[in-house]
Amino acid sequence: METFAELPLNPLLIENLTSIEHIRPTPVQAAALPLVLAGRDLIVQAETGSGKTAAFALGLLQALDVAAVKLQGLVLCPTRELADQVAREFRRLARPFPNVKVLTLCGGVPLRPHLASLVHEPHVVVGTPGRILELLEQKALPLKALKALVLDEADRMLDMGFQEDIEKIIQATPKQRQTLLFSATWPEPLRALAKQYLREPESITIDPTATATDIQQTFFEVTDPARKPAAVVDLLLARQPESVVVFCNTRADVRAMTEYLDRAGFSVLALHGELDQRDRDEMLLRFANRSCSILVATDVAARGLDIKDLPMVINADLATDVDTHIHRIGRTGRAGAQGHALTLFTGRESHRLEAIEARLGVPMNRQSLPRVEARARPWQSPFVTLAIDAGKTEKVRPGDLLGALTGSAGLPADAVGKIAVFPTRSYVAIARAHAELAFRQLKDGKIKGRSFRVRKIGH
């Protein structure tokens, strides 16, 4: 399949895909979408960032009866940030259809606003298992008209302990439904769940090695493991990536690496499993809006993470298996962009490097660590994030914040970066040179005629 026009899709959907310059389907879309449109249950093994969201979203939108104000599609995701990404993609693809209501329902926020939003039934709900089950127990989420259930990043949901919640949710759905299961890996508990709840599913596996061979990989041998943090600093100073994810194998290594980079003067954050949802959300938002340049993470903490326009990953520790290595480096080089993956390894780990070469079928590029000029210095992130304790509940819109900053504050428009508005809070990225002025203006001024608490996140 070369184009979406070859599929029995609503012409309005195809026209919208063309308008957003999404004409040629990705491998997972080409393989899965015809079966989704045919109403088949599916098991799809594919990496994050492979384009799987459009594969199921287009199928659900094709089958959607917009005139029937009933919940017809339910998507379960492991984390709130992934649910937000999926919901945004749904809304983008649903633009040709007026009045399609896509609702995001995740934990970490009060239940009452979600109950209020369900008074008018949505067409599609995207949420996390805990909050969806909570709403089912409150008898607030009607599933009688449900046509399709999607389990996105299913292996990650099981890793997080959601299996019992997922099974209770599935049992509450109509038996005559379409079930689509997407997962990066295929562990035994997931096989058992699929066997119990899917009906004669088709299986699709998208080989991640095809993408991995397009990423520019370089390997650097480190004689002493204790030298790895210093080696990461050398790589950062030599390459100076706009943003980078640094992978470590353990939580303790993440903490040690983050502390070392922070002392060296870099803008760095640590992503680990001990963070509550709000802290995790704010951390990922700061990384996405370029208020932080370096994110250090373990594989578990980074599962379900979909960061667009990531130019580089650095493996401070060589992954323990080839699949994990391929999954890591697949975070970069998306949507046709050039990706770079730099990996440190010790002599004892040479066999792992040989396993990667055997899987990919090409020799890996090995180099000596770069010599860094004495004048090279760590760089600060180009933006600073301001958090405002007001959001959609107070009817704050991105334009209101932009107007408050470029109006009386006199900031140039290009000093304002990404703006994100949530139900009870908003975030705006400000160019570092203008951050103090913007902070004072929002703190002492008014937004929509009202004063709100404003704080700077990070430094």
N, C-alpha and C positions, 0 to 999 in steps of 0.2 A: 504494500500500500504506500503510494507516494504522497498523496494529499488526502485531506479530510473530505474533499468533495467526492471521493470514491465511496463513501459510506452513506447509508440511508439516514442522514442527519437532517434535521429541520434546516432549510436554507438560511433562516435567520441566524442559526448557530454558526453555520459555515461562513456567512458574511461577517459575523462578529470576529471569528477566528482570523479571517483575512485582515480585518481592520486593526487587530492587535499584532499583526505580522506573525501569526502562528499558523503556518500553512502546511508545513511538513511534519507529520507526527513523529514523536520519538519512538524508539523500539518498543517500549512497554505500551505506548498508546496504540501502535500498529498491531501488536499482538493481542491486546486485551479488549480494545473497544468494540471490535466486531462481535465478540462473544458477550460483552456486557449488553450491547444493543439487542442481541438475540435472546436475552433473558436468562442466560446460563449462570449458575453459581461458579465462582472462580477462586482459585488459589494462585496468587501472583507473588513470586519471589523477586523483589527488585529493590535496589538501593534508594535511600532518601535522595531526592533531587533528580530522579529519573523521569519525572513527568507523570507519575502515577495518579496524582490528584485529578488532572484533566481526564484521565482514562475513565475514572468512575464518575466524575462530576458531569461530563458530557452525556454519559449514559443515563444518569438520573434525571438530568434536565430534559432529555429527549422524551422520557416516559412521563414527565411531570404534567399533571392536569392543573394548570394555573388557576382555572376557574373554580376548582374545588379547593376551598380554604381548609385543607386538611394536611396533617403531617404525613408526608409521603416518603421522605428519605432521612435516615439517621446514620451519622458517621461518628464512630468512636475513635478517639485519639489518645495517646498516652499523656500528653502535656498540653498546657494551655497555649503555649506559643505555637505548637503545631496545629492545634484547633483553630487558632486565629488565622494562620496561613491558609488552611484549607477553606475556611469560610470566606476569606478575601478572594480566593481563586473562584469559588462558586459564584460570588457576586459579580466578578469580572466576566465570567462566561455567561451569566444569566442576563446581561444587560439588554439583549433584544426583547426580553419578556417583561413587561411592566408588572409591578406589584408582586414579584416573587420575594417572599420573606425568608431570609436565611438567618437563623438565630444561633449564637454561640453560647453554650451553657457549660461552664467549667467551675470547679471549686476554687477556694481562695478568696471568694467575694461573698457578701451576704446573700442568703437564699431569697429574701423578699423581692428584690428587683426581678429575679428570674420568674418567680411566681406571677408577678404583675405582667411580664412580657408574654406569658403563655395564655393570658386571657383571650388574646386574639391568636388563633392557632397558626404556627409557621408552616411553610411548605417543606423546609429542610432544617434539621438541627444538627449542629456539629458540637461535640462536647467530650468531656472526660468521663470515664465509667462511674467514678464516685458520685459526681453531681447528677448524672443522668439517673442512676439508681435512686438517689435521694428524692428526685422529683417524681419518679415512678411510685415510690412508697408514699408520697404525698398525694398520689392520684392526680397529679398536675400535668402529666405528659401523656396525651392520648396517642395510642399506637394502633388503633383499629384499622386505620386507612394506610398503614405503612406498606410500601411496595418494596423498598430496598434497604438493607442493612450493610454498612461498610465497616470493617475492622481494619483501621489504618495503623501501621507499625505494630502489628499484633504481637510480635515477639517481645517488643519493648513493654507493652501493657502487661504481659505475663511476668516479665522481669520485675515489674513494679508491684506485683502482688494483686493484680486486678482480675485474676482468672474467675474467682467466685462471683464478683460483681458482673463480669461479662456474661457468665452463664445465666445469672438471674435476669439480666436484660434480654438476652436472646429468648429465654423462656416466656417473656412477657410480650414478644412480638408475634404477629400472625404466622401460622405455619406456612402459608402460601406467600412467601416472600423470596426475593432474590438476595443472596448473601455473597458479598465480595470480601475476600480476605487478602490483605497486602502485608508482606513481611520481608525484612532484609535477610533473616535466617529462618531455619525450619527445624526448631527443637522438637523433641518428642511430645511434650505437653501440648504444643500447638497442633501437632499431627492428630493427637487424640481428640482435641476440641473440634477440628475440622471434620474428622470422621463422624463425630456425633451430630453435628449441627448443619453441615452442608449437604446438598442433594446432588449426587453425581457430578461433583465439580470438575471443571477443566483445570489443568495445572499449566502455568506458564513460568518459566525461569528466564530472567534477563541476565546474561553473564556480565558481571561488573568488570571483568578483565578487558572488555572491549574499550571501555572508557579509560581504564587505567593506563593503557598503552599510549594514549594521547596526551598524558600528563608528563611534563618534563621532570624526571626524577634524578636526584643526585644524592649519593651516599658518601658520608664522611666517617672515617674510622677514628675512634677516640681510644687512646691507649688505657686511660684510667676513667672508670665510670664517674668518679668524683669530679672530673673535669667537664662533665656534660653541661652544667649551667653556664660556665664560662664559654664553652663552645657555642651554645645557643646565642649568647651575647655577640660573639664574633660574627655569626651568620646574620643576625639582625642588623648589625652595624654595616656589614658588607653589602647586604641586599636591600635594606631599608624598605621593606614592604609596607604598603599603605595599611594593611591589616593582615593578621596572621593568627591561626590557631596552633598552639603548641600542645602536642599530645604527650602525656606521661602514662606509665602503666599502673601506678598506684596513687591513691589519694595523698599519701605522705609525700610522694614525689611531686605532686601538683603543688602542695603547700610550700615545699622547699624551693621549687623552681619559681613560683610566684614571688616569694620573699626575696630571692636573689635578684630577679629582674626589677623588682620595685626598688631595692637598694641601689641598683645600677642606674636608676633614673628613668625607667620606662613606664609608660601608661599601661598597666596590666591588671587583669582580673582573673580570679580563680573560679572555675565552674566545677562544683562538686555536689554530691548527693545530700549534703547536710543543709543546703540552702532551702528556705521556705519559698513558696511559689512567687510571692511578691518580689523578694530579693533576686530570684532567678530571672523573672520577667524584666526587672530594671537593668540587670547586668547584660542580658542579651539585647535589650533596646539600646543601651549605651554602645555596645559593640557594633550594632547595625547602623547607628547614626554617626559613627566615627568619633564618639567621645572617649573611646578607649581603643587602642591600637592592637593590643595583644590579649588573647583569651587562652588560658592554660586549662586543660581539661583531661579527664580520664575518658576512656571509651564509653563507659556506662553513663557518665554524666552527659556526654555529648550525643547519645542516641536520640533520634528524633529531631536533631538540630538541623535546620535548613537555612544556611546563610548564603545569600546571593552575593555575587561579585567578590568572592574571597580569592585573592590572588595567590595565596601561599599557605601551605601547612608545613609545620616542622615536627618531625617525630623525634623528640628528645630521647625516647626509648624506642627501640625497635619492637614492633608488635609481636606478641607471642605466637601468632599464626598468620598465614597469608591472607585469609579472608578479612581479618581485622585490619591488616595493613591496607588492603585494597579499599575497604570501607572508609578508612581515614582519609586517604589521598583523594577519594572521590568527592570530598567536600570542596575541592578547588577545581578550576577548569570547567565550569558549567556554562551552558548556553553558548557553546562555541568559543568561549574566552580561553586564553592560554593559562594553564595552571602550572604551578611549581610545587613540588614536594621535596623537602630536604630531610634526610634521615641520618641520625647518628647511630653508629653501631660499634661494638667492641669486637676484638678478635674472637672471643668465645661465642659471639652471635653470628659468625660467618655462615653457619649452616642455615640460619633463617634467611639470610640474604640470598643464598643459593636456591632456597625453596621458592622465593619470590621470582627469581630469574626463570626457574623451571616452569612456574605457572604462567608467566607472561610471555615466555618464549623468546625473550630478548635479554642480552646482557645489560646489567645496570651500570650507569655512569658513576665511577668512583673517583673522588677528588680529595686532595688535601684540604684541610680547613683553611679558609682565606686568611691572609695577613691583613689586619685592620690598621689603617693609618692612625697615627697618634691623635690627630685632630678630630677623628670621628666621635660624635657624641650621640647619646640617646635623644630621640625626638619626642616632643609632646604631641598628643592627639590634636587634630585640627579643630575639634569642637568641644564644647562643654554642655552638659545637659542640665536644663532647669526643669524642675517638677512643680506643677501647679495643682493645688488641692481642689480642683474643679474639673468636671468633665461633661459627658453627655447628659447626665442627670440635671446639671445646671444649664443645659442647652449651649454649652461652649463648643464652638466649631474651630477648625484650624484657621479659618479666615479671621476669626475674632482675635486670636493670638498674633497672627501675622500683622493685623491692623494695629494692635496695641504696640507692637515693636517697631514697625516702620513708620507709624504715624507720629505721635507726640514724642516717642523716644528718638526718632530720627535715624534708626539703623538702616543701612542699605539692605535691599532685599536679599542680596547674595550673602549677607551675614547670618541669615536665618536658614538653618538646615532642615532636617526632617522633623515634622510635627506629628505626634501620635496622641489621639484623644480616646480615653477609655471612659467607662461609666462614671467613675468618681475622681479621676485625676487625668492630667494631661502632661505631656513631656515635649519640650522643644529644644533642639540642638542649636547652639549659638556659636559662631566662629569665635575662637578663643580671645582674639583681640577685642571683641565687643561684649564679652560675657558679663563683665562687671556692670557695664552700663545697662545691659538688658535686665540683669538681676534687679538693679535698683529701680528701674522703670516698672517692672511687673510687681515688685514688692510694694512700692509707694504709690503706684498708679491704680487704675481700675480696668477691669475687663468686663465688657457689657454693663458698665455702670456699677460694678461691685468689686470689693476688695477680697482677694484670696491669699492664702498662705503660699509662699514661694520658697523653694530651697534649691541649692546647688547639690548635685549628686556627684560624688568623687571630687577630683581636683584637676 
